[in-house]
Amino acid sequence: KKYDVIIAGASFAGLSIASKIKNKKVLLIDREEIGNHVRSACGTTVEIVKKVKCEESIIQTFDSVIIHIENKEIEIPLIEKFCTINFKKFCKLLNKQNNAEFLIANVEKTDGKAVFTDKGNFEGKIIVDCTGWDAVLASSLEKNYVNKNMLSFGIETEIPYKKDDKLRFFIDENIIKDGAAWIFPAGKKARFGVGSYKGKTKLLPYLNKFVEGYNLKVGKIHGGYFCYCLKEPIVKNIFVVGCAAGQTLPLTGEGIRRSIYFGLICGEIIQKILDKKISLKQGQKEYIEEGLKGKEDYNLLLKIQRRLNYTANWKKNLIANLLNIKPINRYIWKRYKKI
C-alpha cells in the first residue's frame, strides 16, 4: 500500500506533524491506541497548548516554580504560564485535526522507501520517525544513531494530593543523586517523579522514599528513557522528530513543547514538498537548519547537567536566586525558549 507520508509514532511529535498535512494520503502508525500510554509528566507552556488548539486538555496552570535545594525553597516567577495536561484528552483533540489513516502496529525498520511492520509493509514518498528515544526507523538505517550513554530515565506516579499552585523541582542528593525529583500538581492529584541523568533504571526505592516523605503511597507507575543527545534530524531521506532526534532538553527534561514545535515545522515543510513548492532536498536542508540552530545553548544545558552533582549547594542557591531578578529571568527564558 502506498502513501504520501508515513509517520511512525502518534504522540506529541507525530500528531503535530499529521495536523499540518492536508489533502494528502497519510498513514499514522503507533503500537497503541492514541492517548493510551502516558510517558511523561505532561507539563508544558500554555502557549504551545493553545497553538495546537488543545486548551480543553489543560488541568491546571502555574505562574511560578519552586526549586528545592536540600532544605531551601526558592520561588521563581515564570515568564510564560505553564500547565499540566490530560495526555489522553490532548492526543484525542490533536488527532481530530488530521485526515490520516491510523494503524496499530509495531514498526520494525525502514529502507528509506517503505516502513516494515508486524502488520505488513507500507511504501511512503516521505517517512518520519517519531518513535521516541530508541528511534526505531532511524536506527535501522544508521546503526549508532542512538547514543545509549546519553539517555536519562525517569519514573512517575499520579496520586491524590492537596491543592498546590506551584510546580516543584527538587535538586537534592538526599532524594536522588545525579538527577532530580518533581511534583506537578494536576487538579486533585499530583505527579510525583524522580529521574536519573545517568539513565539508572532502578528508581522505585527513590520514588517510594520521596512520596513517603509526604505521608503518601506510590500508585500506578509510568515513565521511561529520554534522549538528551541532539542529533542530525535527517537520516538517509527520513525525517526524525521529537525525542527520536534528541530534541528533549538536557537538565530540565522538557520535551513536549519541543516535540510539538518541531513537529509543526516538519509538517509544514512536508506539505511544501508534496505541493512541489520546494524539493525534498530543499525541505530536508530547511529542517536540518531548524533542528540544529539552538545547538550551542543545548550543549550549554548539557554542560550544566553534567556539573550539577559537583556544584556546591550555595552556588545552586545563588543561581536560583539570580533567576528571581526580572531582567535576568527574562533574558534566560528568551534564550532558553529559542533552543
Disulfide bonds with the S-S distance in Angstrom:
none
